[in-house]
C-alpha cells in the first residue's frame, strides 16, 4: 500500500474531507495568527476537516488547536 492510499483510507474511515496544516510562526503576533486561522477555518466551514499542526508547540500550532 502506498502512503497516499493509506492517507485516503484513513480520511475516508473518519469522514475527513480536507486536512488543513498549520506550522511555525512562534514569534508572530497572536491576534494576527488567530485572524489567519479563523479565515482558513471559515473557508472550509462546510467540510469535515482535520487540523495538522507542526513546527513548535507555540505560536501558530497552538493558536490553530485553540481556535
Secondary structure in CASP SS format (residue, H / E / C, confidence):
PFRMAT SS
TARGET T0000
AUTHOR 0000-0000-0000
METHOD secondary structure of the structure
MODEL  1
X C 1.00
X C 1.00
X H 1.00
X H 1.00
X H 1.00
X H 1.00
X H 1.00
X H 1.00
X H 1.00
X H 1.00
X H 1.00
X H 1.00
X H 1.00
X C 1.00
X C 1.00
X C 1.00
X C 1.00
X E 1.00
X E 1.00
X E 1.00
X E 1.00
X E 1.00
X E 1.00
X C 1.00
X C 1.00
X C 1.00
X C 1.00
X C 1.00
X C 1.00
X H 1.00
X H 1.00
X H 1.00
X H 1.00
X H 1.00
X H 1.00
X H 1.00
X H 1.00
X H 1.00
X H 1.00
X H 1.00
X H 1.00
X H 1.00
X H 1.00
X C 1.00
X C 1.00
X C 1.00
X C 1.00
X C 1.00
X E 1.00
X E 1.00
X E 1.00
X E 1.00
X E 1.00
X E 1.00
X C 1.00
X C 1.00
X C 1.00
X C 1.00
X C 1.00
X H 1.00
X H 1.00
X H 1.00
X H 1.00
X H 1.00
X H 1.00
X H 1.00
X C 1.00
END
